[in-house]
Amino acid sequence: MATISIPKSKIKKEGGVVVLSLKEYQKLYERAVPTYYLKGKAAKKLDELVEEGLREYRAGKTRAITSLADLD
């Protein structure tokens, strides 16, 4: 097992240290992203946009791209 040394001065300067597993960090990170709830016209407009996109996808009018440069 590897040993990690963290200077006390850095800990005091930064206000402490937290050690988490990667899985726990990812959970915290996902919850940190704000959730927005649309209402009224904005919600209706977004619903219509999603419906239109799904119709185009089912009709085969969409294509897979690897980067934004492929949109030309």
N, C-alpha and C positions, 0 to 999 in steps of 0.2 A: 504494500500500500504506500502511496506517495504522501509525503508530508508537505503541507503548504504553510508558508510563513507569511504573516501579515503584520507589518510594523504597527506598534501601538499608536504611533503618531498619526498614521493614516486612518486608523479606526476612530480615533478622537476627532480628527478633521472631518471625516465623512459621517460621523454620528452613529457608527456601529456597523455590524456585518451580519448578514443573514445567509444561512446555507439551506438550500432547498433542493429536492430532487428535480430533475428536468421535467418530469410529469407534473409535479405540483406547480412549478414555475409556469408551465404552459397553461394550466387551469387558471392561475391568477392573471396571466396575460390576456386570455380570452375574455375574462370577466371585466377587464379594465377598459375594453372597447365600449363606448357608449351605445345604448340602444335607443333608436328613435322610433316614435310611433306617429305616423301621419294621420291627419284627420281632414275631413271635408274634401275640398277640391284636389288638394295635393295627393291624398290617398286614392281618390278615384282616378286621377291622371296616371298614377303609377300602376294601378291595377290594369288599366287599359293598355299601357305600354307593355306590361308583362304578358297579357293575353295576346297581343299582336305578335310579340316575339315567339311565343309558343306556337301560334298558328303558322308562322313562317317556318319554324323548325320542323313541324309535322309535315308541311308541304314540301320540304326539301329545298327551301330557298336560302338556307344558311350554309356557311362553309367554315371549315376549321382553319385557323391561322396560327402561325407559330410566333409572330410578333406583329406589332402595330404597322410595321413597314409593309406587311402583306395586304394592307387595306387599300393600297393604291389601285 
